Amino acid sequence: MSMKINCSILTPDKILYDGQVHFAVVQAYDGEVGFLYNHAPLVSELGIGEMRLRTGDITEYMVVEGGFVEIKGNNLVILAESAYKKEELSKETIENRIKEIEATEKKTYEQRLMLDIDLKKQKARLKVASR
């Protein structure tokens, strides 16, 4: 018996991952959630942060930015608003964007809110890109 779960990570424009894993950790809206074989059924809203997929000795790192996760019958489905593999991220580009955001003058509440969300996304991307 393989003791793996089927894992699919989907965004509106691509299938980011489709395979089997021994262990998965996703960023829910209120903290990290880990999934192993025979996990109880669950549906949760995703937050902004790192995802880790582990198979044997190999760990794949990704970033997720909102969406939903469901596990049922050893099938893990992640429907993400946006998600990126580590290989898709450029540390230099992300660092430049963070500097840009921090230097931007925030005049209205809406501007501050949008820039704070963008900054949170960029910091999560930087964490994954730096691994």
C-alpha positions in Angstrom: 0.0 0.0 0.0 1.5 3.3 -1.1 0.0 5.6 1.6 -0.1 8.6 -0.8 -2.8 11.1 -1.5 -3.8 12.3 -5.0 -3.0 16.0 -5.2 -4.2 18.5 -7.8 -3.4 22.2 -7.7 -5.5 24.3 -10.2 -5.6 28.0 -11.0 -8.0 29.7 -13.5 -5.3 29.5 -16.2 -3.2 26.3 -15.5 -2.8 23.0 -13.8 0.1 23.7 -11.5 0.4 20.2 -10.1 -1.2 16.8 -10.6 0.3 13.8 -8.9 0.6 11.8 -5.7 2.3 13.0 -2.5 3.0 11.5 1.0 2.4 14.8 2.7 1.0 18.3 1.8 1.0 21.6 3.8 -1.1 24.5 2.6 -1.7 28.0 3.9 -5.3 28.3 5.0 -6.8 31.7 5.8 -6.1 31.1 9.6 -2.8 29.2 9.5 -1.1 26.1 8.0 -2.9 22.8 7.5 -1.2 19.5 6.8 -2.6 16.5 5.0 -1.6 12.9 5.3 -3.1 9.7 4.0 -6.7 9.1 5.4 -7.2 12.7 6.5 -10.7 13.5 7.6 -12.8 15.3 4.9 -12.3 19.0 5.0 -13.0 22.2 3.0 -11.2 25.4 3.9 -10.5 28.8 2.5 -6.9 29.4 1.5 -4.8 32.4 2.6 -1.5 33.8 1.2 1.6 31.8 1.8 3.8 28.8 1.2 2.7 25.3 0.1 4.9 22.3 0.6 4.4 18.9 -1.2 6.5 16.0 0.0 7.1 12.7 -1.7 9.8 10.5 -0.2 12.9 12.7 0.3 11.8 15.4 -2.2 9.9 18.5 -1.1 8.4 20.9 -3.7 7.8 24.5 -2.7 5.0 26.7 -4.1 3.2 29.8 -3.1 -0.6 30.1 -3.0 -2.6 33.3 -3.0 -6.2 32.6 -2.0 -8.8 30.1 -3.1 -10.1 26.9 -1.5 -8.7 23.5 -0.5 -10.7 20.2 -0.2 -9.7 16.8 0.9 -12.0 13.8 0.7 -11.1 10.1 0.2 -7.4 10.7 -0.2 -8.0 13.3 -3.0 -6.6 16.7 -2.2 -7.8 19.5 -4.6 -6.5 23.0 -4.3 -8.4 25.6 -6.3 -6.2 28.7 -6.1 -6.8 32.2 -7.2 -3.1 32.2 -8.1 -0.2 29.9 -7.3 3.4 29.6 -8.4 6.1 27.0 -8.3 9.5 28.0 -6.9 11.0 27.7 -10.4 8.6 30.4 -11.7 9.7 33.0 -9.2 12.6 35.5 -9.6 14.1 36.6 -6.3 15.5 39.8 -7.8 12.2 40.8 -9.4 10.3 40.2 -6.2 12.8 42.2 -4.1 12.5 45.1 -6.5 8.7 45.0 -6.3 8.8 45.0 -2.5 11.1 48.1 -2.6 8.6 49.7 -5.0 5.6 49.0 -2.8 7.4 50.3 0.3 8.4 53.5 -1.5 4.8 54.2 -2.7 2.9 56.9 -1.0 -0.4 55.6 0.4 -3.0 58.3 0.3 -6.3 56.6 0.8 -7.5 53.6 2.8 -8.1 51.6 -0.4 -4.6 52.3 -1.6 -3.1 51.2 1.7 -5.2 48.0 1.7 -4.3 47.1 -1.9 -0.6 47.7 -1.3 -0.6 45.8 2.0 -2.1 42.8 0.2 0.4 43.1 -2.6 3.2 43.3 -0.1 2.0 40.2 1.7 1.9 38.3 -1.6 5.4 39.5 -2.5 6.8 38.5 0.8 5.3 35.0 0.5 6.8 34.7 -3.0 10.2 35.8 -1.7 10.1 33.2 1.1 9.5 30.5 -1.5 12.0 31.9 -4.1 14.7 32.1 -1.4 14.5 28.3 -0.5 
